[in-house]
């Protein structure tokens, strides 16, 4: 039986249709996997973090910002710096967890350790009835607490952040690397690091604020001035001063005080302020004394150890040291 030309044309046409349909289905499948798949959504989110585009990242993640939190880490340079330390970030294949839900793992290296963050997504419909629409499951951003002893500011990811009451909570995308430090004229705190790897609350960053050498020098100068003023008084018990020389003998000459050893200031943070103390040093008294009974006169040159506390107030560039002398 011979095939007629018409049959051949029809067969060729059907073959072309089948090829076109197969190519179309393959294209749909490819686009579903690459441009419309859940992995693609996660990739777009990570790109937004690297670019510092917080608005885009927040929209993709379908996340809310906790009320009252500081948004510094959610945009611009602070956001870019949060993503920069993440190395070898790789978006893994989606794992189905329910008919319309998947989890997409992202592995990366942070501080030399490999870490994985898992993003849950759900299929919410299709476009033109062909392409799946995947969205992140709605969530709230985690917050990281930053505090500093007796300071109302810090630098977080290179950006100045206010610390009302010495503490604040910053909302953060994830994964993210967060650094906090403080460097002022009189106080400083070394850099602290934290990793935000998911929706869980990361460990807080508590900055251990310490006095700078410049503050210590300024405090020492005021302590020296105070003690030198005490040493100028020519009495056994200089007024409002930490040293005294008790005696039951009669004065037979001039009284001269000098400071042999000045106290070395240690400035630990206190409850809402800075305390100095205990401050220990040694004065020396030089004088002549006469015995009441024998009338004998003797020269006196004796060391007199002393100890006192002091209150420290720092307001802007002004430093005030107030000695606290107790008898």
C-alpha positions as CSV (number, residue, x, y, z in Angstrom):
1,X,0.0,0.0,0.0
2,X,1.5,3.3,-1.1
3,X,1.3,6.5,1.1
4,X,-0.4,9.3,-0.6
5,X,1.2,12.8,-0.6
6,X,-1.6,14.1,1.6
7,X,-1.0,11.5,4.2
8,X,2.7,12.4,4.2
9,X,1.9,16.1,4.6
10,X,-0.4,15.4,7.5
11,X,2.2,13.1,9.2
12,X,4.8,15.7,8.8
13,X,2.5,18.3,10.2
14,X,1.7,16.2,13.2
15,X,5.4,15.5,13.8
16,X,6.1,19.2,13.8
17,X,3.2,19.8,16.2
18,X,4.6,17.1,18.5
19,X,8.1,18.6,18.3
20,X,6.7,22.0,19.1
21,X,4.6,20.7,22.0
22,X,7.6,18.8,23.4
23,X,9.8,21.8,23.1
24,X,7.1,24.0,24.7
25,X,6.7,21.5,27.6
26,X,10.5,21.3,28.0
27,X,10.7,25.1,28.1
28,X,7.9,25.3,30.7
29,X,9.6,22.7,32.8
30,X,13.0,24.5,32.4
31,X,11.5,27.9,33.3
32,X,9.6,26.4,36.3
33,X,12.9,25.0,37.6
34,X,15.1,28.0,36.8
35,X,13.1,31.2,36.7
36,X,10.0,30.3,38.7
37,X,11.3,27.6,41.0
38,X,11.7,28.1,44.8
39,X,15.5,28.0,44.4
40,X,15.4,31.0,42.1
41,X,13.4,33.0,44.7
42,X,16.0,32.2,47.3
43,X,18.8,33.3,44.9
44,X,17.0,36.6,44.3
45,X,16.7,37.1,48.0
46,X,20.5,36.5,48.5
47,X,21.3,38.9,45.7
48,X,19.2,41.6,47.3
49,X,21.2,41.1,50.5
50,X,24.5,41.4,48.7
51,X,23.3,44.6,47.0
52,X,22.1,46.2,50.2
53,X,18.6,46.4,48.8
54,X,16.6,45.9,52.0
55,X,13.2,46.8,50.5
56,X,13.5,44.1,47.9
57,X,14.8,41.6,50.3
58,X,12.0,42.3,52.8
59,X,9.4,41.9,50.1
60,X,10.8,38.6,48.8
61,X,11.1,37.2,52.3
62,X,7.6,38.2,53.2
63,X,8.9,39.2,56.6
64,X,7.7,41.7,59.2
65,X,10.0,44.0,61.2
66,X,9.5,43.6,65.0
67,X,7.9,46.7,66.5
68,X,10.3,49.0,68.2
69,X,13.4,47.4,66.7
70,X,16.2,49.4,65.1
71,X,16.2,49.0,61.3
72,X,19.9,50.0,60.8
73,X,20.9,46.5,59.5
74,X,18.1,46.3,57.0
75,X,19.5,48.5,54.2
76,X,22.5,50.1,52.6
77,X,26.1,49.7,53.8
78,X,25.2,47.9,57.0
79,X,23.2,45.3,55.1
80,X,26.0,44.8,52.5
81,X,28.6,44.4,55.3
82,X,26.3,41.7,56.9
83,X,26.5,39.6,53.7
84,X,30.1,40.3,52.7
85,X,31.7,37.7,55.1
86,X,29.5,34.9,53.8
87,X,31.7,32.8,51.6
88,X,30.9,30.0,49.1
89,X,27.2,30.5,49.4
90,X,25.3,27.8,47.5
91,X,21.6,27.4,47.0
92,X,20.7,23.7,47.3
93,X,17.8,21.8,45.7
94,X,14.4,22.2,47.2
95,X,13.1,19.4,49.5
96,X,9.4,18.8,49.5
97,X,7.8,18.9,52.9
98,X,4.1,19.0,51.9
99,X,2.1,19.0,48.6
100,X,2.7,22.7,48.1
101,X,5.6,23.4,50.4
102,X,9.3,23.0,50.2
103,X,12.5,23.8,52.1
104,X,15.5,25.3,50.3
105,X,18.9,24.9,52.0
106,X,21.6,27.5,51.6
107,X,25.1,26.5,52.7
108,X,27.9,29.0,53.2
109,X,31.1,29.5,55.2
110,X,31.2,32.0,58.0
111,X,34.3,32.5,60.3
112,X,35.8,29.3,58.9
113,X,32.8,27.1,59.7
114,X,30.3,25.7,57.2
115,X,26.7,26.7,58.1
116,X,23.3,25.9,56.6
117,X,20.2,28.1,56.7
118,X,16.9,26.6,55.5
119,X,14.2,28.7,53.9
120,X,10.6,27.4,53.8
121,X,8.5,28.3,50.7
122,X,5.0,27.5,49.5
123,X,3.4,27.4,46.1
124,X,0.7,30.0,46.0
125,X,-0.6,29.6,42.4
126,X,0.5,29.8,38.8
127,X,1.1,32.4,36.1
128,X,-0.9,31.9,32.9
129,X,-1.8,28.5,34.2
130,X,1.7,27.2,33.4
131,X,4.4,28.6,35.7
132,X,4.4,27.8,39.4
133,X,4.5,30.8,41.8
134,X,6.6,30.2,44.9
135,X,6.8,32.6,47.9
136,X,8.6,32.5,51.2
137,X,6.4,31.6,54.1
138,X,5.6,34.7,56.1
139,X,7.8,35.3,59.1
140,X,9.1,37.9,61.5
141,X,12.7,39.0,61.3
142,X,14.9,38.1,64.3
143,X,16.5,40.8,66.4
144,X,20.0,41.0,67.9
145,X,20.6,42.8,71.1
146,X,23.5,45.2,71.3
147,X,24.5,46.8,74.7
148,X,27.4,48.8,76.1
149,X,28.2,49.6,79.7
150,X,27.5,53.2,80.3
151,X,27.4,54.2,76.7
152,X,24.5,55.4,74.5
153,X,26.0,54.6,71.2
154,X,27.9,51.9,69.3
155,X,29.1,51.2,65.7
156,X,27.3,48.2,64.2
157,X,28.5,47.0,60.8
158,X,30.3,50.3,60.3
159,X,27.2,52.4,61.0
160,X,26.6,54.5,64.2
161,X,23.7,53.2,66.2
162,X,22.0,54.8,69.2
163,X,21.7,52.8,72.4
164,X,18.9,54.4,74.5
165,X,19.5,53.3,78.0
166,X,22.6,51.5,76.9
167,X,20.9,48.8,74.9
168,X,18.9,48.3,71.6
169,X,17.5,45.5,69.5
170,X,18.3,45.6,65.8
171,X,16.2,43.7,63.3
172,X,18.3,41.6,60.9
173,X,17.9,39.6,57.8
174,X,19.6,36.2,57.7
175,X,22.1,34.8,57.0
176,X,24.1,37.8,58.3
177,X,27.3,38.6,60.1
178,X,27.0,41.4,62.7
179,X,29.9,43.2,64.3
180,X,29.6,45.8,67.0
181,X,32.2,48.0,68.7
182,X,32.7,51.4,70.3
183,X,35.6,53.8,70.1
184,X,35.4,57.2,71.8
185,X,37.8,59.7,73.2
186,X,37.5,58.4,76.7
187,X,35.9,55.0,76.4
188,X,36.2,52.1,74.0
189,X,35.0,48.6,73.6
190,X,36.7,45.9,71.4
191,X,34.8,44.5,68.4
192,X,32.2,41.7,69.1
193,X,30.9,39.3,66.5
194,X,27.6,37.4,66.1
195,X,26.1,35.3,63.3
196,X,22.4,35.5,62.4
197,X,21.7,32.1,60.7
198,X,17.9,31.9,60.9
199,X,14.7,33.1,62.6
200,X,16.0,32.2,66.0
201,X,17.3,35.0,68.3
202,X,21.1,35.1,68.1
203,X,23.3,35.6,71.2
204,X,23.4,39.3,72.3
205,X,26.5,41.5,71.7
206,X,27.5,42.9,75.1
207,X,30.3,45.5,74.6
208,X,32.7,45.6,77.5
209,X,33.5,49.3,77.6
210,X,36.8,50.3,79.1
211,X,38.6,53.5,79.8
212,X,41.0,54.7,77.2
213,X,44.6,55.8,78.1
214,X,43.6,59.4,77.5
215,X,40.9,59.1,80.2
216,X,43.3,57.4,82.6
217,X,45.8,60.2,82.1
218,X,43.2,62.9,82.7
219,X,42.0,61.2,85.9
220,X,45.5,60.8,87.2
221,X,46.1,64.5,86.6
222,X,43.1,65.5,88.7
223,X,44.0,63.0,91.5
224,X,47.6,64.5,91.6
225,X,46.2,68.0,91.8
226,X,43.9,67.0,94.6
227,X,46.6,65.3,96.6
228,X,49.2,68.0,96.0
229,X,46.6,70.5,97.4
230,X,46.3,68.3,100.5
231,X,50.1,68.2,100.9
232,X,50.2,72.0,100.9
233,X,48.3,72.2,104.2
234,X,50.6,72.5,107.2
235,X,48.4,70.7,109.7
236,X,48.3,67.1,111.1
237,X,45.0,66.5,109.4
238,X,44.6,68.3,106.1
239,X,41.0,69.4,105.6
240,X,38.9,67.0,103.3
241,X,42.0,64.9,102.6
242,X,42.5,61.2,103.0
243,X,45.7,61.2,105.2
244,X,46.3,62.3,108.8
245,X,48.9,62.0,111.5
246,X,47.5,61.3,114.9
247,X,49.9,62.1,117.8
248,X,49.8,62.9,121.5
249,X,53.0,64.9,121.3
250,X,53.4,68.7,121.1
251,X,54.3,70.3,117.8
252,X,57.8,71.7,117.9
253,X,58.4,72.8,114.3
254,X,56.8,73.2,111.0
255,X,54.7,70.5,109.4
256,X,55.5,69.5,105.8
257,X,53.6,66.9,103.8
258,X,54.7,65.3,100.5
259,X,53.2,62.6,98.3
260,X,55.6,59.6,98.0
261,X,53.3,57.4,96.0
262,X,50.3,58.6,94.0
263,X,47.4,56.1,93.5
264,X,47.0,54.4,90.2
265,X,43.5,54.9,88.9
266,X,41.5,51.8,87.9
267,X,38.2,52.7,86.2
268,X,35.7,49.8,86.1
269,X,32.1,50.6,85.0
270,X,29.6,51.0,87.9
271,X,25.9,51.0,88.0
272,X,25.1,53.9,85.6
273,X,28.4,55.6,86.1
274,X,32.2,55.1,86.6
275,X,33.8,54.5,89.9
276,X,37.4,55.1,91.0
277,X,38.6,53.0,93.8
278,X,39.8,52.0,96.1
279,X,42.6,54.5,95.6
280,X,45.7,53.7,97.6
281,X,48.9,55.8,98.0
282,X,51.5,57.0,100.5
283,X,52.2,60.5,101.9
284,X,55.1,61.5,104.1
285,X,55.1,63.9,107.0
286,X,58.2,65.8,108.1
287,X,58.1,67.7,111.4
288,X,59.4,68.1,114.9
289,X,57.6,66.8,118.0
290,X,58.2,67.4,121.7
291,X,57.3,64.9,124.4
292,X,54.8,66.3,127.0
293,X,56.5,64.7,129.9
294,X,60.2,64.7,129.2
295,X,60.3,67.7,127.0
296,X,62.5,65.9,124.5
297,X,62.3,67.0,120.9
298,X,62.6,64.6,118.0
299,X,62.6,64.9,114.3
300,X,59.8,63.0,112.5
301,X,59.9,61.8,108.9
302,X,57.4,59.0,108.5
303,X,55.4,57.4,105.6
304,X,51.6,57.7,106.0
305,X,49.6,55.2,103.9
306,X,46.1,56.4,102.8
307,X,43.1,55.1,100.9
308,X,40.0,56.8,99.5
309,X,37.4,56.5,96.8
310,X,36.3,59.0,94.1
311,X,33.4,59.5,91.8
312,X,34.0,60.1,88.1
313,X,31.7,62.0,85.8
314,X,32.2,62.3,82.1
315,X,30.0,64.7,80.1
316,X,31.2,65.2,76.6
317,X,34.8,66.3,76.8
318,X,34.4,67.4,80.5
319,X,35.9,65.1,83.2
320,X,35.2,65.6,86.9
321,X,36.8,63.6,89.6
322,X,35.2,64.1,93.0
323,X,37.2,62.5,95.9
324,X,35.1,60.8,98.6
325,X,36.9,61.0,102.0
326,X,35.6,59.1,105.0
327,X,37.0,59.5,108.5
